[in-house]
Amino acid sequence: MKQNSNLVLCVDDERIGLEVRKILLERAGYRVLTASDGPTGLAIFSAEPVEAVVLDYSMPGMHGGEIAIQMRQVKPQVPILLLSAYIGLAPEVTAVVDLYMTKGRARRSFWKN
């Protein structure tokens, strides 16, 4: 793995999904940090030089939309990918993220040029 590879933060309360994403991203050459809940994810996001976020929508305590809004206040330039099993999330949620995906369908461009 390259030492200067991009740092990605994955936030998901489901351990298996989190581990699978971490493995796939690391195999692709990314460095990956993980969090199993919103508050932990926000703390890592604020403290580390995170360059992209993969965020689950449905989590106890606070959903991914709430987390994304807070992340935007800290580092508005960092791309956020929101994953959800729900189709048709509210526009005020999807407007905050760069990409919203449900079961493999991309809704917007993730990496901005």
Salt bridges, closest charged atoms under 4 A:
ASP12 OD2 - ARG21 NH1 2.79
GLU19 OE2 - ARG15 NH1 2.95
GLU26 OE2 - LYS22 NZ 2.46
ASP98 OD2 - ARG72 NH2 2.58
ASP98 OD1 - LYS112 NZ 2.98
